[in-house]
Each structure stands twice: as C-alpha cells, then as structure tokens.
C-alpha cells in the first residue's frame, strides 16, 4: 500500500498538467489495464473530465489490486502497477520531458525489484529505460551504470545465446562510450552487437545496418586526427625557407 501512496502526488501533478490529447491516451491506457480492453468513449470531451477524480480512480484501483494480491501472491497485480508506471514514464519520455519521466521509471523498477525480484527481464527493461533517460540527459556515468545492470541481467536470463535484448544493451553501451570518447570500448561493444545481430537478423535488417553505420562512425572517430594548423605552418615555413635560399643563393 505504501508504494501506491508514494506515487499518488506525482500522478496527480501528471494528470493535472497533461494536454487534451495526452489525457485521452492516458485514459485509453488506464482502461486497457483496468478492463483488459479499450473501454473509452472517443466522443467524450476530455475538457469535461474531472482530473482529480480520475487520479483518485487510478490510485484506488491500485490499492485494490495490492490488497487482493496480499491475500494471494505478489505477482500479476504488482506487475500491472509497474507496467502502468512505465507507461506514464514512456509518455513523458516521448515528449522529451526527461526529468518528469525518471521518477516513474525509478518507482516502477523499485516495485519490480521488490516483488518480482532483481533477476527478471522486466526489471532489466526498467534498467535499460533509466539508462536511456540518463544518456539523453548527458549523464553518461549513470547511463553506464544502468545499461550494465540491464546487460548482466539479460545475459543471465536470455533464452538463447544470441539474444537481441543482449545486443541492444551492447549497442547502447557502445554509444555511451562513443560519447565519452572511449573509442576502444565503444568498438568492442559494437562488435559484440554486430556478432549477435548477424546471426539472428537478415543482412538488410535496419538494426543490423544501423550497427554497421555506428561501427564505421566510431572507427572513423578513433583514427588519429591530423593537426592541420601544424601542417599549414610547416608548409608556410618550408615556403619561406625555399624563398630565402633563392635570395641568398
């Protein structure tokens, strides 16, 4: 029950500030979760919705599922709550509201760690999402931390050796190291990405083509850069030297 109360204020602010189109999408997502089907009247004028009442409905729903869960087992209902929080976080992230999305991702991963366990693919998915938020915000050390947590989980839980989720984690790590100018590490992770995707995907698949492009980009940046200023001055000096030799000679 504490978990529900801890995000109720965030949820209230979220619903209060969203525009009409976002509110409609939010309600569709909520009714899909609650009724397992789309049960939303598209003709309804969302401007007439009592947003505070909607907030209470969402909070009450999760209070009920947690109470029922306590009588049975902690699995499905709590995962629904984590999914819903992730859904809110995705909505903020899609609008580039990164600071607003992060608390919902963190709340979701806290639920999954506590009730599903740390070793769960859904938990790894949250780690990956949190890493992406930090990466987009330029906080690369935090991004690396969460991407690596996602990678280790995915490697351990992958159903097959060449799992595309593992490849995704390798790829994200490669790009973070690229932004940090650590090109050796970036190339190593991108090579591992390519090795998996070549075995699983067709040669023309977009993900594989993107991997090739990123590898070439990183490799190009890794090449030693010429000091063009030095080259120009050396050329000028040679020219002056040759002119003086002619005059003296």
C-alpha distance (Angstrom), angle and dihedral (degrees) to the residues before:
residue distance angle dihedral
X1 . . .
X2 3.80 . .
X3 3.79 89.7 .
X4 3.80 91.4 58.0
X5 3.79 94.0 49.2
X6 3.80 92.2 47.4
X7 3.79 93.6 64.6
X8 3.84 100.0 33.7
X9 3.82 94.0 93.4
X10 3.80 91.4 47.7
X11 3.77 89.5 49.2
X12 3.81 92.0 50.3
X13 3.81 91.7 52.8
X14 3.78 90.8 45.3
X15 3.81 94.4 53.4
X16 3.80 93.0 41.8
X17 3.82 93.8 55.2
X18 3.80 102.6 40.6
X19 3.79 119.8 105.9
X20 3.83 123.8 -120.6
X21 3.81 97.0 -92.3
X22 3.78 92.8 47.8
X23 3.81 91.2 46.9
X24 3.81 90.2 54.0
X25 3.81 91.5 51.7
X26 3.78 90.2 46.6
X27 3.80 92.1 53.4
X28 3.79 92.0 48.0
X29 3.81 89.4 53.1
X30 3.79 92.5 47.8
X31 3.81 95.1 49.3
X32 3.80 90.5 46.7
X33 3.79 88.6 55.1
X34 3.79 95.5 42.4
X35 3.81 99.9 42.4
X36 3.80 99.8 21.8
X37 3.79 88.7 -123.9
X38 3.80 139.6 63.2
X39 3.79 104.0 -83.5
X40 3.75 101.1 164.7
X41 3.79 128.5 124.5
X42 3.82 104.2 -131.1
X43 3.82 90.8 -165.4
X44 3.79 91.5 61.3
X45 3.80 114.4 112.4
X46 3.80 103.1 -123.2
X47 3.81 90.2 -157.4
X48 3.81 87.2 71.2
X49 3.80 93.8 56.9
X50 3.79 117.7 113.8
X51 3.80 98.8 -129.8
X52 3.80 95.3 -166.8
X53 3.78 90.5 53.4
X54 3.80 90.1 49.5
X55 3.80 89.6 52.8
X56 3.81 90.7 53.1
X57 3.81 90.5 49.5
X58 3.80 91.5 54.3
X59 3.81 93.5 46.4
X60 3.82 92.2 46.1
X61 3.79 90.5 50.0
X62 3.78 91.9 56.8
X63 3.79 92.7 43.3
X64 3.80 87.9 56.8
X65 3.79 96.5 47.2
X66 3.79 91.6 48.1
X67 3.82 91.0 49.5
X68 3.82 91.3 50.0
X69 3.76 89.6 46.3
X70 3.79 92.4 54.7
X71 3.79 87.6 60.8
X72 3.80 93.6 50.2
X73 3.80 120.3 18.6
X74 3.77 137.5 -50.9
X75 3.80 104.5 -106.7
X76 3.80 128.4 81.7
X77 3.80 101.3 29.9
X78 3.77 94.9 47.3
X79 3.79 90.8 47.6
X80 3.81 88.0 54.0
X81 3.78 89.4 55.3
X82 3.81 91.2 48.6
X83 3.80 89.8 48.7
X84 3.78 91.1 51.4
X85 3.80 92.7 50.6
X86 3.79 89.0 48.6
X87 3.80 88.8 50.3
X88 3.82 90.2 55.5
X89 3.80 90.6 46.8
X90 3.82 91.2 50.9
X91 3.82 89.9 52.0
X92 3.79 91.7 53.7
X93 3.80 92.0 44.2
X94 3.82 91.6 51.2
X95 3.82 87.4 57.0
X96 3.83 89.7 48.4
X97 3.82 89.3 -114.4
X98 3.79 89.2 140.7
X99 3.80 98.9 162.9
X100 3.81 90.6 51.8
X101 3.80 94.1 47.7
X102 3.80 96.0 51.6
X103 3.86 98.5 70.1
X104 3.81 90.6 53.6
X105 3.81 92.0 49.8
X106 3.80 90.5 48.4
X107 3.82 91.9 48.3
X108 3.79 90.2 49.4
X109 3.79 94.0 50.3
X110 3.82 90.5 47.2
X111 3.80 89.4 56.2
X112 3.78 92.8 47.2
X113 3.80 93.5 47.4
X114 3.81 91.3 50.7
X115 3.80 100.9 41.7
X116 3.81 106.3 22.1
X117 3.77 96.6 31.8
X118 3.77 130.5 -116.5
X119 3.81 91.6 -87.7
X120 3.78 98.7 70.0
X121 3.81 130.9 110.9
X122 3.82 90.9 -129.9
X123 3.80 88.8 56.6
X124 3.79 89.2 50.5
X125 3.80 89.2 51.3
X126 3.80 89.5 56.1
X127 3.80 91.4 49.3
X128 3.80 88.9 52.0
X129 3.82 92.3 50.1
X130 3.81 92.5 48.0
X131 3.80 89.7 49.6
X132 3.80 89.7 52.5
X133 3.80 91.9 52.6
X134 3.80 91.8 51.3
X135 3.80 90.9 45.7
X136 3.80 92.6 52.4
X137 3.79 88.9 48.5
X138 3.80 91.0 53.1
X139 3.81 94.0 -114.0
X140 3.77 94.1 130.8
X141 3.81 99.1 168.0
X142 3.82 90.3 59.1
X143 3.80 90.3 43.2
X144 3.81 90.8 54.7
X145 3.79 91.4 49.0
X146 3.81 94.2 55.4
X147 3.80 95.9 37.7
X148 3.80 89.6 53.9
X149 3.81 91.4 49.0
X150 3.80 89.1 51.6
X151 3.81 91.6 47.2
X152 3.81 94.7 51.3
X153 3.80 91.7 49.0
X154 3.78 93.5 46.5
X155 3.81 92.4 48.5
X156 3.78 90.3 50.9
X157 3.81 96.2 44.3
X158 3.81 100.5 35.9
X159 3.79 112.5 126.2
X160 3.80 92.2 -146.7
X161 3.79 132.4 28.0
X162 3.79 94.0 -116.6
X163 3.78 97.6 52.2
X164 3.80 117.0 168.5
X165 3.80 91.6 -144.1
X166 3.79 88.8 59.7
X167 3.80 88.8 49.8
X168 3.80 89.9 51.7
X169 3.80 90.8 54.8
X170 3.81 91.8 48.5
X171 3.80 89.8 50.6
X172 3.81 94.7 50.7
X173 3.80 91.5 48.1
X174 3.80 89.9 50.2
X175 3.79 92.1 54.7
X176 3.81 93.4 47.8
X177 3.80 90.9 52.0
X178 3.80 87.7 47.6
X179 3.81 90.1 56.1
X180 3.81 88.3 49.2
X181 3.85 89.5 52.7
X182 3.80 90.1 -119.1
X183 3.78 93.0 135.2
X184 3.81 99.0 168.5
X185 3.78 91.1 58.2
X186 3.81 91.0 42.7
X187 3.81 92.6 52.7
X188 3.79 92.1 47.3
X189 3.81 93.1 53.7
X190 3.80 92.5 43.4
X191 3.81 90.4 51.6
X192 3.79 89.4 54.3
X193 3.81 89.0 49.1
X194 3.80 91.1 52.9
X195 3.82 93.5 45.6
X196 3.80 91.0 58.4
X197 3.79 97.6 40.0
X198 3.81 92.9 48.6
X199 3.81 89.6 57.4
X200 3.80 95.5 46.5
X201 3.80 107.7 30.2
X202 3.79 134.5 56.4
X203 3.80 116.6 -100.8
X204 3.82 91.6 -108.9
X205 3.81 96.6 48.0
X206 3.81 113.2 129.4
X207 3.81 94.0 -127.7
X208 3.79 92.0 53.8
X209 3.80 93.2 45.1
X210 3.82 89.2 50.3
X211 3.80 89.3 51.7
X212 3.80 91.4 53.5
X213 3.80 90.6 48.0
X214 3.81 92.8 49.4
X215 3.80 92.0 46.7
X216 3.81 91.6 53.0
X217 3.80 90.4 46.1
X218 3.80 92.3 52.3
X219 3.81 92.5 43.6
X220 3.81 90.9 52.1
X221 3.79 91.9 50.5
X222 3.81 90.1 48.2
X223 3.81 91.8 61.3
X224 3.82 115.1 102.5
X225 3.78 110.3 -96.7
X226 3.79 120.0 -129.0
X227 3.75 117.6 -123.5
X228 3.79 96.3 -124.0
X229 3.81 92.9 -177.0
X230 3.78 89.6 57.3
X231 3.80 91.5 47.3
X232 3.82 91.6 51.5
X233 3.82 93.4 49.7
X234 3.80 91.4 46.3
X235 3.80 89.6 53.5
X236 3.80 91.5 48.2
X237 3.81 91.7 49.1
X238 3.80 91.4 49.4
X239 3.79 89.9 50.9
X240 3.80 93.1 49.3
X241 3.79 90.4 46.4
X242 3.79 91.8 52.1
X243 3.84 91.0 48.5
X244 3.81 92.5 50.5
X245 3.78 91.2 49.2
X246 3.78 90.1 54.6
X247 3.81 92.6 48.4
X248 3.77 93.4 46.6
X249 3.78 92.8 42.2
